Amino acid sequence: MQNRNRLNTSWTNPCGFCLAWLLYLAGVALGQEPVAGQQAAELLPPTAVYYAEIPEPDKLIGALLDHPLRGRVEELEVWKRATQTPEYFQGIVGLRIVEFALGMEWRKALETLAGAGLYAAFDPPTQGFAILARAPDEKQLLTLRDKLLTLARDDAKRNKRPDPLQTREYRGVTAYEANGSASAVIGPWLVITNKADLGKAIIDRHLDRPQGTPDAPASLAQLPKFQGAKNGSKRATLWLFADIEAARASGLAPQAYSGKADNIIAEFLFGGLLDTLKQTPYATLSFHLTPADARLNLALPHQSQWVSPAREHYFGPNGSGSAPQPTPVPETLFTFTFYRDLGKMWRRADELLTQKAAEELTQGNSGLSTLFGGKDFGEEVLGLLGPQTQLVVTRPPAEEGYPRPAVRLPAFALQFEMRNPEITRRELRRTFQSLVGFLNVIGAMNAQPQLELDVEKLTAGELVTSTYLPETGRDVEGEARINFNFSPTAAFADNRFVLSSTRTLARQMITAPKGEDSASPAGRVVNTSARLDAGFLKAILGDNRGQLIARNMLEEGRSREEAERQIEGLFGIIGLFQDAGLQVFTDEGRVQVELSVTAAKE
C-alpha cells in the first residue's frame, strides 16, 4: 500500500510524449522476470479508446532516410535553406554530443529502445497517455538506460541544476519522473506515461497477466472490437485503432456522431460516412510506405441497412451505386468521378444538414431558382440528372480562333447522365442559352467582352458553344485577356450531358472512346475516385512560369533571381511525385477511404 501511495504523486503531466523522450529518459528496474511474448495491447486496459502501433520503427526510419528520392530532396533549394540555419547546426551539434555520450548513432539508439515496436494509447477513465517501446535486447536496453540517466544528471550538474529525476517504486518496479511524466522498464518494455493509474495498470498486467473473457476483457487485446479490427487489417507501417462506440458513449465530439453535416459540400463529399459513424463499433487507420508509394487507409465496419433513406443518394439502392470510369482525354491533370443522386440530396437537405446549414441552403436555393429562370433547382434542374458524374480537368487545349491568353488556366468539364435524354436535352439546352445571356448582361455591366452563341453538329452529338470575339490590337497572341481561357460549351451525346469551360474539351469528351473499367477486387464498389497527375500539374505551372515569377516579385518583394529560385523550388517539389489518388469504396463489410501518393521514377 505504501508503495502505491508514493507513486500516486507522480506521472501527472502529459508533456514528454515524443521521440525525444526516448533519447532523453529511460527509466528502469526489473523487479520480476520478464514475461516473454507479451504484446503491447495485452498491457493496456480494455478502456483505451485510441491505440497506435509502429511494428518496425527501424524499417520506417530506413524507408524515410534511405528512400530513392532522398538525393533529389537534398538538391532542392528549400531543403538547402532549411539545413543552413543556425538552429539546424545547433541541433546537429547537440545530436552528435548525445551520440558520443551513448557510444552509438541515434538510429542505433532508437533501434535499441524500440526496434521491436513502438506503441501509444489513450485511456479516458484515467485521462492517461502511454507510450510503450519494445527493445529487441533487454541487456542492451539496460546499458542504454544507464547511459541516458548519467547523461541527464551530468547535464544538470554542469548547468548547476538539481537532479532532474525523481525515483518512485511500485511492486518492485522503479520508475523515474521528470517534468511530470514518468517512465519505467518492465522486461523488454520501456513505458512512458503521464498518469499514475495508467502506469500502475500497465505494470499490473505485465506482472499478473490476468485472464479475461470476451464479456469481461482484462486487456485491450481481449476486447472483441479490437480483435475484429486486427483480423480485418493487413500489416501496416503505422496502424491506429479507435473505439468509436466508446467515444460515442462518452459524449466526445457529439457533432461527429449526430448524422448531420455542417454544409452541403461536406454532405456531398463525406455524408455517407456520417450514418456509418452513428453505428460502427470502431475505425482503423493504416499507413503503408514503400519506395514506390505511400497509402493512407481509413476503414470502418459498414452495413447497408445503417444508411438512412435520405442518404441513399450517396451509396445508391442497397449500396450498389458506383462511380463511372473517367473519359480518356489528352493531357488530363485531374479526374473526379462519383456516384451521387444530386437532386435527391438537395431535396432532402433538411434531413441531412444541421438547422443552420439547411437555412443557408434554402436562401441559396432562392437565388439559384432565379438564375435558372424560376425553376426549382433541386427538382427541375438537378432532378434531370442521373447519379453517375465526373469532373475532368486538363492542360488548356488550343482554341481555334482564339489568341493565347497571358495567363493560361486549366480547362475543365463536368459530365452527367440525363435521366430522359429526349426531354432533358431540350431543357438543358434552353437553360444553357439563358445562362449565357445572363453572363452577357453581367459582362456588359463590367465592360467585359460578350459571348456569341453557336451550334455545332457532330457525328457523336451536338455542341452548343459560346465564344468571345477578340478585339484587334488588344487581344494579341500570348497577351490576350484571361477571358480567352473560356468558351463555355454544352455538349450532348446519347444520354450524356457535358458542361465544359472550352469547346475543344467538350468535343474531346463526347468523341472519346469509353473509359475502360479498371479491375477491382470482387465485392468492391467504388463510390468516389479522384486522381491528380503531377506531371501535367508541373506542365501547367510551366506554361505560366513568367506570370508566377512576376507575381512572386510583386507580392513577396523579392528580386527576380530570388523569385526564380522560389518557383524552381516549387517545380522541384512537384517533380518528386508521379500522381496522387483518392477512393471511397465499400468492401467486405467495410467502408474505406484511401489516399495514395506515387513517387516519381528516377
C-alpha positions, -999 to +999 in steps of 0.1 A: +000+000+000+028+023+009+045+019-025+012+025-043+006+058-024+041+070-032+036+065-069+003+085-069+022+118-066+039+114-100+030+109-136+008+140-137+017+159-168+012+150-205+044+165-216+073+144-228+053+123-252+076+125-282+106+107-296+130+130-278+117+114-245+132+081-257+166+096-262+165+117-230+150+095-204+149+057-200+137+045-166+144+011-152+143-016-127+135-052-131+118-064-100+104-095-118+114-118-146+101-106-180+070-123-195+081-135-229+059-128-259+036-103-243+021-078-268+015-041-262-023-044-264-021-071-236-005-045-213-032-018-219-067-017-202-097-025-223-110+011-218-083+025-240-102+041-269-072+051-291-043+028-299-014+032-324+015+009-333+046+011-355+056-026-355+090-020-371+102+016-363+137+009-377+122+000-411+101+031-411+131+053-404+151+035-430+123+039-456+123+076-449+160+083-447+172+058-473+144+065-498+154+066-535+142+102-537+164+114-508+191+126-531+166+147-552+151+161-520+185+173-507+191+190-540+160+212-536+167+248-527+141+248-499+160+218-483+193+236-486+180+267-469+164+247-441+197+229-434+218+261-434+202+278-404+219+283-370+191+263-354+198+233-376+235+234-369+228+237-332+206+206-334+232+186-352+259+196-327+235+186-298+228+153-315+264+145-320+271+152-283+244+127-273+257+101-298+292+105-283+279+100-248+259+070-258+286+055-279+263+049-308+245+067-336+209+079-330+194+054-353+211+026-334+199+041-301+163+042-314+166+006-326+179-004-291+150+013-274+122+005-298+134-018-326+108-044-318+079-020-319+066+014-308+031+018-294+009+046-280-026+047-264-051+070-246-073+058-218-103+081-209-110+068-174-075+078-162-071+106-188-037+089-194-015+088-224+011+060-227+040+052-250+054+017-250+086+009-267+098-027-271+135-034-272+150-063-292+175-070-264+169-063-227+205-062-217+213-035-244+182-016-231+196-016-196+230-004-208+215+024-228+193+033-198+224+038-176+240+060-202+209+081-206+204+086-168+241+096-165+238+120-194+207+137-179+223+140-145+257+152-158+240+179-179+221+191-148+253+193-127+272+212-154+244+238-155+240+238-117+205+225-117+191+199-093+188+162-102+161+162-129+150+126-120+129+115-090+126+078-082+093+061-074+086+025-066+056+002-074+055-036-069+093-038-071+095-017-103+114+015-102+100+045-122+117+078-129+098+110-130+109+141-150+088+172-158+056+155-146+059+124-168+074+091-158+090+060-173+098+025-162+113-006-178+095-038-174+110-067-192+117-056-227+093-027-224+101+009-219+068+025-206+062+063-205+030+078-192+016+109-177-008+093-152+000+071-122-032+050-125-025+041-161+012+033-153+002+010-125-024-007-147+003-015-173+027-028-146-001-050-131-009-066-165+027-072-172+033-089-138-001-107-133-011-115-169-048-116-160-072-139-178-103-122-191-133-133-212-150-117-243-177-104-220-152-091-194-119-085-212-089-079-190-069-060-216-073-042-249-061-073-267-091-093-254-116-067-265-138-082-293-138-049-312-100-047-311-097-083-323-122-077-351-102-046-362-069-066-361-083-095-381-097-072-408-064-053-413-032-061-431+002-055-416+010-018-420+039+006-414+016+025-390-017+013-377-043+030-355-074+018-337-102+040-325-131+026-303-159+047-319-186+030-298-169+041-266-162+076-279-199+080-288-210+068-253-186+092-236-201+122-254-168+131-270-173+152-302-210+146-304-213+165-337-193+138-354-220+112-345-251+133-350-256+122-386-259+159-397-234+177-420-224+214-414-228+223-451-238+209-484-202+204-496-194+183-466-225+162-472-216+158-509-181+146-501-184+125-470-221+125-460-223+087-464-198+082-436-219+101-411-246+074-409-218+048-405-203+068-377-236+066-358-235+028-358-200+015-364-182+000-334-146+011-344-124+026-370-088+018-382-063+040-399-034+023-418-003+038-433+017+018-458+051+031-470+073+016-498+099+031-520+073+033-548+043+048-530+026+058-497-010+048-489-033+060-460-064+039-455-094+047-432-117+017-427-150+014-407-173-016-404-204-008-425-237-023-433-261-011-460-290-011-435-273+016-415-277+041-443-309+062-438-333+066-467-322+102-470-287+091-477-295+067-504-282+095-526-247+087-515-244+049-517-273+041-541-300+014-536-287-014-514-252+002-515-248-006-552-240+029-565-207+030-583-187+059-598-182+059-636-148+055-653-132+088-663-133+097-700-098+095-715-089+129-730-054+143-738-032+158-710-056+151-682-045+168-650-073+157-626-103+134-627-130+132-601-158+106-606-186+098-582-220+084-575-244+110-560-281+115-567-277+153-565-314+160-569-324+137-541-296+151-519-308+187-525-344+179-519-338+161-486-312+186-473-334+193-442-328+157-430-291+158-439-278+192-427-278+210-394-305+236-389-282+265-397-268+248-428-303+239-440-314+275-436-284+288-456-291+263-483-328+275-485-316+310-491-292+299-517-319+279-534-339+310-540-310+327-558-304+296-580-341+294-588-339+330-602-307+322-621-324+292-638-355+310-649-377+303-619-371+265-620-367+247-587-330+239-586-333+206-568-364+192-586-363+208-621-325+211-626-306+186-606-336+162-608-330+159-646-295+143-640-285+108-631-262+099-602-230+090-621-210+121-627-174+130-635-152+161-635-122+162-658-095+189-657-069+192-684-040+213-696-056+241-716-060+230-752-055+254-781-088+270-791-094+277-828-098+314-835-086+323-800-054+342-792-033+326-764-040+345-731-012+358-709-024+336-681-033+301-691-059+284-669-067+246-670-098+235-689-125+216-671-157+197-679-185+181-659-202+151-675-236+140-663-262+113-672-296+125-685-325+106-670-348+112-700-325+123-729-352+134-753-369+158-728-339+166-707-317+177-737-342+204-747-345+217-711-308+218-706-301+234-740-325+263-731-311+266-696-276+269-710-286+295-735-303+315-707-271+313-686-250+326-715-274+355-718-272+362-681-234+362-683-235+387-712-257+410-691-233+408-662-203+412-685-217+443-702-222+459-668-185+453-661-171+463-696-163+427-704-164+412-739-196+394-750-202+357-757-215+347-791-237+316-793-234+289-820-244+253-826-220+226-839-233+193-852-210+162-849-215+126-857-212+118-820-236+145-809-242+182-806-223+212-792-239+245-781-209+268-780-203+303-768-172+322-777-156+356-772-146+379-801-110+392-798-105+429-801-080+439-828-048+454-812-057+443-777-061+406-777-028+396-794-012+361-793+003+354-758-011+386-742-049+381-746-072+387-716-080+359-692-115+356-707-099+337-737-093+307-715-131+301-718-155+292-745-184+278-724-200+249-741-228+224-735-225+191-753-250+163-758-243+127-769-267+098-762-276+101-726-245+122-717-246+159-710-212+177-708-208+212-694-173+224-704-152+255-699-140+252-735-155+239-767-123+218-775-126+199-743-163+194-748-156+180-783-130+157-769-153+144-741-181+133-764-159+119-792-135+100-769-139+062-765-155+050-733-130+047-704-121+011-697-132-003-664-103-008-641-101-042-624-114-042-588-115-070-563-147-090-562-173-073-540-156-038-540-179-010-550-160+023-557-183+052-548-158+080-553-125+082-572-100+110-578-066+112-594-041+141-598-013+138-624+018+156-610+035+157-645+007+178-660+004+200-629+041+209-634+034+215-672+005+238-665+026+258-640+054+258-665+030+274-690+026+303-666+062+304-653+067+341-662+035+352-646+043+332-614+077+348-611+063+383-617+036+377-591+061+364-566+083+395-571+053+418-566+036+402-536+067+390-517+091+419-526+118+395-539+143+401-567+138+383-600+166+359-591+151+351-557+116+347-573+130+323-599+146+302-572+113+301-553+094+289-584+120+264-594+119+250-559+081+245-563+087+227-596+113+206-578+089+195-551+061+186-576+087+167-596+092+143-567+057+128-574+040+109-602+004+111-591-019+111-561-053+094-558-083+091-535-110+064-534-141+059-513-154+023-516-172-004-498-156-038-495-160-069-472-184-052-448-164-020-445-165+014-460-130+027-467-113+060-477-079+055-492-054+082-502-023+072-522+007+091-535+031+076-560+067+087-562+082+098-594+105+074-612+142+082-613 
